[in-house]
Amino acid sequence: MSQPTRRSFLKSSAAAGALLTLPASTYRAALLAAQKPSESVRIACIGVGAQGRGNMGAVKKNVVAVCDVDKDRVASAAADLEKAGTKAQTFSDYRKVLESKDIDAVLISTPDHWHALPTVDACKAGKDVYTEKPLSLVVTEGRAMVKAARDNKRIVQTGSQQRSAKEFRQACELVRNGALGKIKEVKVGLPGPNWTSKAKMPVPDSDPPAALDYDFWVGPAPERKYNVNRVHYLFRFFWDYSGGQQTNFGAHHLDIAQWGLGMDESGPVAVEGSATFNKDKWFETPETAKQTFTYANGVNVLCSLGSGGYPGGVTFEGEKGTIHVNRGSISVTLNGAKVADPYKLETGDVKLYVSNGHHANWIECIKTRKPPICDVEIGHRSATVCHLGNIAIRTGKKLQWDPAKEEIVGDKEAAAMLTKEYRKPWSLG
């Protein structure tokens, strides 16, 4: 399955437009009433590794500060900004960033286990937030992040930026307007792990580099000895810090599946799955996987991870035809004939939120106080689907899920995996 890189996608995902439809709510009213930030939104980037640098580049005209527990990364990011004419403040502790009255918003590109704490703390400090996907490490973190955003009337954008690309919006609008007739099933293809291209396997534990505050990097996760294969990009393949490609790419493609089905503020009612794992057991998350997510209307979302799975992206299959969408491409077949130009198809009365680029949408919403295209609630729901798939795989059980109560029904072992104990002194409370 060929998947464009996230960095290239960040450069090409802009789609012109404006907010068209969103249900009226007390949340919107509260946001509109909240104090607006300075005309030029002043952003601090928290986490400036590979993904963080891509995000920084997307908002560089607004960046006034950079923060990372790796001093080398902070210095490199600050140097790049200075070359572009910006003298940015530098920090190693995100809490110091949040104390600054000269910062309006934070862009969080930390490892997954470091998404919840700075997001919640930023909301409480009166900052608006962009948090990379997957929004959370566990389900209870996501709900806490939603609560913090609502309680403090903050704009929180989740970095599932495929929503800001025209091909995904067109596909979902067609599905939502009945172009395919009744949906029979949805197939989601996620890429397999790319650990072999990133690591030497195995390597012994060692002392951390002098530039890295490793204890701070570990943060709320369990204490482990430093190993080069557990940090930076490779954190994604250890349960302490992430959920593998299931959460890394599922937060994109499963998000689109939910958007197309109109279930992006809800979720499935049953989940089951199976997986294979790295034969050397060096990395913990699945090498291949298959899951079935069943929704209340009877539609199944079938998700594969790794080799031998479904085509990369999302395929909606209905009574009248199919739509396959991936980054940069959309293919529509109706009544047995391939549609020459899917963008010329009339979608219908249902018009989905149009974003003019994921980062630009966030900044615009900070100014207008309107909810962003991938609001924290949506990001939480999409991450929850990913987490449930992993829980089903790890327990080997079919799970019954109540999306309204956000509870696994009748299985205490599985339900315990909806949350995670933090290493002291860290607390989300």
N, C-alpha and C positions, 0 to 999 in steps of 0.2 A: 504494500500500500504506500503510494507516494504521498508524502505530506509536506507542503511548503513550510519553511521555517517560520517561527513566530516573528523573528526580526524582519524578514522580508514582508510578512503580512502586515506588520505595524506600519510599513511604508506605503502599502497599497490598499488599505482597507477603507479609506475615506469614501463616503457616499453622500452626495449633496442632499440637503433637505432640512426639514424642521419637524418639531414635535407635532404629530397629527392627532393621535387619539390616546387618551389615558383616562381611566375612570376617575371621576371626582372623588375626593376623599378628604377626611380631616387632616390626613398627613400632608397633602398638598397645601391646604390652607395654612397649616402651621409653618411649612417651609417658606411660603410666600411672605408670611409675617415676620420671619426671622431676619435679623440684621444682615445686610448684604456686606460682603467683603470689599476690600479696596477695588477700584476699577480694574487695576492690573492684578490678577490673582497671584499671590506670592506662594510658591510651592517649594517644599522641602522633599527631596527624594530619600527615602529610608530603604537602604539596600541598593547598592550600585554594582552588583555583579553583572553577568551577561544580560539577563532580562531587565535588570534595573537600568543598565546603560541604554538599552533600547527604549525603555519608557522615558528616561531622562531626555533622550534626543527628541522625542515626540513633543515635549513640553519645555524645551530648553530656554525659550524666551521668557518663561515664567519662573525658572528655577533660581532660588536665592540661597539654597543650602543643600548639602549632601551629608548623609550619615551612613556609616557601616561599621561593623565590629572588626573589619579587616582594614587596617590603616593604609595598606598599599592601594586598596580599591578606592578609598576616600581620596587619597592623593591623586590618583590617576583621573578620577572623575572631575575633581576640582581643576586639574590642569587642563583638561579638555574644555571645560566651561570657560576658563580664563582665555584660552586661545580664541574662543568665540566672542570674547568681550565681556564676560560675566565674572565678577569676583564673588564667589559663593562662600558662605560660612561652612565650616566643616565640623562634624560631630561624630563621636563614637557611641553615644548613648541616646537613643531615640527620645528618652524622657526629657532630656535637655532641649531637644528640638521643640517639644510641645510646650515648654515654658516660654518660648519666644513670642512676643507680641508682634513681631515683624513677619510672621508666617501665617498665612490664611489656610493652607491646605497641605496635606501630605500624600505622597505617592509611595505606597508600600510594596516593595518587590523583594521581600525577604523570603527565606525558606518557609514552607507551609506551616510548620509548627510555630512560626513567629508572625502569623497573620492576625490572629485574634487579639492578642494583648495590645499591640500598638494601635489597632483599629478602635478598640473600645476606649483606650486611654485618649486617643486623638479626639474622638467624639465628645468625651467628657471635658476635654480641654477647649472645646469650641472650634475645632478644626474640621474642615470637610476632608473627605478621604477617597482615594482610589486604591483599592486593594487587589493585588493580583489574584488570579484564579489558581487553584480552587480556593474559594473564600475561606474555608476552614480545614482543620485537621480532623475534627469530629463534629457530629451533628449539634451537640449542645453548645459548642463554640459559636456556630453560625447563628443560632437563636439569640445568644448573648450579644452578638454583633448587631443584629437587627434591632434589638431592644435599645442598645446604646445609641444607634442612629436615630430612632424614633424619639426616645426620651430627650435627646439633646438637639433635635431638629437639624440634623446634619445631612448633607448630601454625601452618599457613599456609593460609588461606582465600583462594580466588580469587573475585573479584567477579562471577561469572556467576550473578546472584541469581535468575534464573528458576527454578532448582532449588528455591527456597524458596517457590514459588507452587503452590497446590493444583492448578490446571488442568494445569500441565506434569507434575506428578507423576502425576496421574490418567491422563493420556494415555499416559505411558510405562509405567505399571503395566499398563494394558489391553493395550498392544502386547506387553510382555514376557510376559504371561500367555496370549497367543494369541487374544485377542478378535477380531482381524482375520484369523486364520489365518496362513498363510505371507505374509510381507511381500514385495510385488513391487517397490516402490520408495518412496523418500521424497523429497518436494519441499520445498525450503527457499526462502523468499522474503525477501531482505534489502532494506532501503530504499536508495534512491540517495543520493548525497552531497548535503548541504545547504549547500554552500559559498556559493551565491548569496545565501542569507539571512544569512550571517555576514561577508561580505567585500565590499570594493570592489575591482573587478578592472580592470586591474592597478594597483598602486601602486609607486612607486620604493622602493629600499632607503633606509634612513635610520639615524640614530643611535637606539639603544634608549632607552626611557624611563629616567629617572634612578633610579626605584624598582626596576628590574629588573636583576638580575645576569645579563646575557645570556650571558656566557661560561660561567657555571655552568649556566644553562638548556640551552645546547648540550651541555655535558658530554661524553659519549663519542661523540657524533655528529660528522660532518665539520664543520669550521669554515665558516660561511656568514655573509655580511653580514646584519644585522638587517633584517627586513621584517615589518610588522604582520600580513601574511597568512600568515606561517609559524609564529606562536606562539599560545599559549593554545589556544582550541578548534580552530583551523585546522591545527594540527600534524598532525592525523589524515590529511591528504591529501597528505603528502610522505613518500617512502620513507625518508628519513633518520630519521624519527621514528615512523612508523606504517605501517599497511597499508590505509588507507582504510576504507570501510564493510565490506569483507570481514572485517577483524579486529574492527572496532568492534561490529558487530552479529552477525557470524559467531560470535564468542565466546559469544553467547547462543543463537542458533537452531541452529547446527551442533552446539553442545554438547548441546542437547536431542535432536537427531537421533541423536547417538552414545549418549546415555542410553537412549533408547527401543530402540535396537538392541542394547544391552548391550555396546557397543564403546568405552565411555568410558575404558578404560585400555589401548586399543589404537589402531586406526585403519584407514584404507583401504589397499588394496594397489596401486591405480592411480588417477591423477588427470589430468584434462585440462580445458582451458578456453579461453575467448576473451573479449575485452573491447573496449569502445570507450572513448575518452578525451576529456577536455575539449578542445573544438576550439581554444581559445586556448592550450592547453598550460601554463596558469598553475599548475594543480594537477596532480599527477603520478599519483595513483591512479585506478582506473577510474571512469567515469561509469555504465556498465552492464557487466554481465558474466554469463557462464553457465559453469558447471563441472559435471563429473561425477566423483563419488568412488565408486569401485568397491571393495566389500569382499570378503573371502575367500569369503564364503558366496554371492556372486553378486548381492547386493543393491546397487543403485545409489542414491546420494543425489544428486539433481539440485538444484543451487543456482543461483539467479538473483539479480542485484543490479541495482536500479534499475527504470526504467519498462519495461513490456512483459514483466515476469517473472511468477513464480508468486505466489499470494496470500501476503501477509505472514505470517510465522510458519512452522510446520512442519506438513506434511500426510503422514501415514503411510497408504499404500495397500496393502491386503492382499486376499487371496482372498475374504474375507467382507464387506469394507467399507472405510471410510476414517475417519480421525480427523484433524481439523484443529484445531490449538491455537495460540493467540497470547495476548498479554498480556490477561488478563481474560476470555477466552472459550475454550470448547471445544465442538466440534461432532462428533457421532459418527453415522455411518450404517452400519447393519448389515443385510445381506441386502436392500438396497434401501430400507429404511425409516429415517427419521431418528429417533434416540433422543431422547425428550422431555427427560430429565434424565440426562446422562452420569454424574453423581456417584452415581446409584442403581445403576449397574451394578456387579456383583461383579467385582473384578479378578482374584482367584485367589490361589494360594499365594505367588507372588513379591511381596514387599512391599519397596518402595524406601524409602530413607532419608527420614524426615519431619523437616523443619526448622521451627522456630517463628519464622522470620524470619532472613534471611541474616546480619545483623550480630549478632543475639541468639544465633544458633547458634555463631558464632565465639567470642563471649565465654563462652558456656557450655562450649565445648570447651577453651578456655584453662583453665578451672577443673577440668574432669573429665579432661583430657588424652586425650579420644577424638578421632579424626579428624573434621574438619568435613565438611559436605555437599558442598562443592566443594574438596576437598583439592588441594594443589599438583600432584599427579600428574595428576588429572583436568583441572585448568586447563591444564596443559602439553599434554596430549593434544588438548584442544579447540583450543587456539591453534595447535598443529601442523597440524591439518586446514586452518585458515584460511591459514596460511603456505604450505602446499603448493598450495592453490588459486592464490594469488598468484604462486608460482614457475612454475606451469604456464602462467599467463597471460603472464607476462613473458618466458618463453623460447619460448612457442608450441609446446611439446612435450608429448607424453603421458609422464607420469612413472610409473616403477615404484617403489613404496615398500615398504620392509621395516619394518613397525611394531615388530618385536621389536628389531632392531638400530638403528632410527631412521636409516636410510640410504636415499638415492636410489640406485637400482641402475643402473649402466651409463651414467651421464651426469655427467661431471665438472663441466660448466658449471652445470648445475642444482644439483648437490651443493654447489658453492661458495656458493650462496645460503642454505644452512642456517645460516650463521654470518656474522659481521660484524666487521670490524676496528674496534677502539676508538681514538678519538683520544687521544693521550698527554696527560696521564699516567694516564688512567683505565684500569683493568684489572679483569677479573672473576676473575682468578686468586687 
